[in-house]
Amino acid sequence: MSLHAAQPPKPNFDIQYIPDLLGDFVTLFCWRLSRTPPSERYPYGFAKFESFGTATISILLIGGALGIGFHSYHLLIHALAQTVQTLPPGNALHSILQFITETAPLLPQIGSGHVHPVDPNAAWFAALSVLSKEWLYRVTKVVADQEKSPVLLANAIHHRSDAYSSLVAFFAILGTWFFPAIPLDPLGGEWDTQQYLSSRLVTLFQDFLSPL
């Protein structure tokens, strides 16, 4: 979607694509392995791979969230720098934004730094993503409850996080279309990053505390 619409919360889809794909493979692999009957070498079974899978998914998604954050950060600084050029010198807002852009720390740049015009049609894709990811959450949650599987539950929660992320993108796309002077796209990307990091760090911390 982001290749056509070029939206910063939707370059999230570009940056998230690999962690999402790997996360699905990890989910399926660890769930199947955890259901393997105990063997002579592993008399207590393979249930501990559930915790391993949940922790792996969290690490992958944390990496994707950092990529989103770095990408959105650079776009936000670029947008603020452009705004500074349009404000008259001596203006209070000009001074504040100039101070921010000149003192902003350098962070790794992920993805292209080019800024593209907003395509409001991208909002349709974001809305479709909200519905599809919420549906995936509900279906996966039912299976996770039936199987009592932490790794499936982690995958279900990830689908709901994607739904929330797409909802933020939906409003950011429309907001940027109506108010192009406000950098809502990178702000939406930063919001998504904060949500992903907070939820996945909590999950990862719980996994390390749980007995393996």
N, C-alpha and C positions, 0 to 999 in steps of 0.2 A: 504494500500500500504506500509506504513512504517514498518509494522510488518514483511514483507518479505524482503524489500530492506534496511531497517535500515538506512535511511538517515535523518540527522537533519532537513533540511527544510521539510522533509516528516514526521517525528514525529510531525510536525505541524499538519498533518492530524489527528494524535491520539489526540493531545491536543485540536485541534479545533473541534473535532467531536461533543462533547456535546454542546458547544456554537452554532455551526452551526444548530444542530437539534432543540435546543430550540428556536433559532432565527426564523426558519421556522414556528414553531408552533405559536410563538408570532405574526409573520406576518399575518398568516391566521386568527388567533383569532381576532386581532385588526382590520383587514380590514373588516371582516364580521360584527363585532360589530359596527364599524363606519358607516356602511350602514343601521343600524337599524333605522326605522322611529322614530321621536320624540315621547316621551311619556309624560304623565302627570307629572311624577317625573323629567324627563329630557326634558323640553319643547324646549331646544335649540339643541336637538339631541345628537349624540354620536361622532361627528367628532373629538373631542379632544383626543379620544383614538388613533387616527392616530399618533399624536405627542408622546403620551405615548409609543406606539409600536416602533416608530423610536428610541426614547431614550433608551428603553429597549434593542433593538438589539445592539445599540452602546455600552452599558455597557457590554453585554455578550461578544462581540467581543474584547473589550478592555481587559477583563479578559483572553480570549484566547491568545491575543497577548502577554500579560505579561508572560503567561506560556511558550510560544514559546521562548521569550527572555531569561528567566531564564534558560531554558533547553539548548539553544544554547550557552549561556554565559559559563556554566560549561564545555561544550564540547570544547569550544574554549580555555579556561584556561588549560584544560587537554592536548590539542594538543600542546599548546605553552610550557607546562612543559616537554613534551616528546621531543620537538625540542631542548630545552635547554640541555638535556642530551646527545644529539648527537653532540653538538658544543664544540670545545676546549675551556677550561677556558682562560680568558684574551681576548677572541674575543669580539669585540664591540657589535655584535649582541647577543652574549651569555649574556653579561652584561645587555643589554636592556631587553631581554626576561625574564631573571631571575628577574630583578627588577619588571617587570609587574606581573609575576606569584606570587611573594612573597608579593606584596603590593595590589594585586587585592582584592576588598572588597568581603566579603562573602554574597551571595544572596541566597534566598530560591531555593532549587533544585527541579525541576519538572520533573517527569519521571525518567527513568533509566539513570544512569551515565555511563553505559557501552558503549564502542566504538566498533562498528562492521565494518568489511571490506565493502568496497563499492561494490555494485552490479550494474553494468552499465545498466542492464535491467530495473532498476527503472526509467530511463530516458523516457522509453516508456509510463509508467503510468503518468509521469509528463506532457508529451506532450499531452496525451489524456485528462488530466485534464484541460490543457489550452484551448483546443478546446471545451470541454463540458461546462466549466464555462463561456466562452465567448458567447456560444450559449444561455445558460441560462440567461445571462445578457441581450442579445438582445431581447429575448422573454419577459422577465419580464419587461424590459423597455417599450416595446410597450404597455403592459397591464397597467403599471403604468401611462403612458401618457394618455391612453384612460379613465382610471378611475380617473385621477388627484389625485392619492393616494401617499402621502409622504412615508408611510410605505412600499408600494410596491417598490417605487423608492429606498429606503434605502436598501431593499433586493436585488434589481438589482445591485446597486453599490457594495454591498458585493460580489456578484458573480464575478464582474469584478476584485475586489481586490484579490479574490481567483485565478483568471486567471493569474494576475501579479505574485502572490506568486508562482504559479506552474511554471511560466516561469523562475523565479529566481532559483527555485529548479532544473529545467531541466539543466540549465547551471552549477549550483553548482555540480550536480551529474557527469556530463561529465567532468567538470574541475577537480574534485577530482580524477576521474578515470585516466585522463591524467597526472595530477600533484599531486600525493598523498601526497607530502610533504607540500603542501599548504592547510591550514584548510578552504577550501572554503565552506564546508557544514555548519559549525556553523556561518561563516560570512554571508552566505545566509540567515540563520535563523534570525540573528540580523537585516539584511536589511529588511526582511519581517516584523519584529516587529516594526521597525521605520515607515514603510509605513502604517501598520494597525493603530498604535497609532495616527499618525498625522491625518489620514483621519477620524477616528472615533471620536477623540476628537473635531475636528472641527464640525462634525455633531451633537455631543452631546451638544456642546456650542450653536449651532444654535437652537436646540430644546428647550433649557432652556430659550432662548431669545424670542422664538415665543410665542404668546398668546395661552394659553390652553383653 
